Amino acid sequence: MLSAPDVASVLGISRAGAYELVRSDGFPSLRIGSRIVVPKENFIDWINASTSA
């Protein structure tokens, strides 16, 4: 599982940008309690789909 700051680091964007992204439709994020997490496999699939489109 990745956190929003992890997503920011991988994509080279700000933390605020990562939180906006993980809340957007079509992004593979989950809310667990108060935490927003991204399953690593789903994130990789999302990157591959985004770069091949």
Secondary structure by P-SEA (a helix, b strand, c coil): cccaaaaaaaacccaaaaaaaaacccccccccccbbbbcaaaaaaaaaaaaac
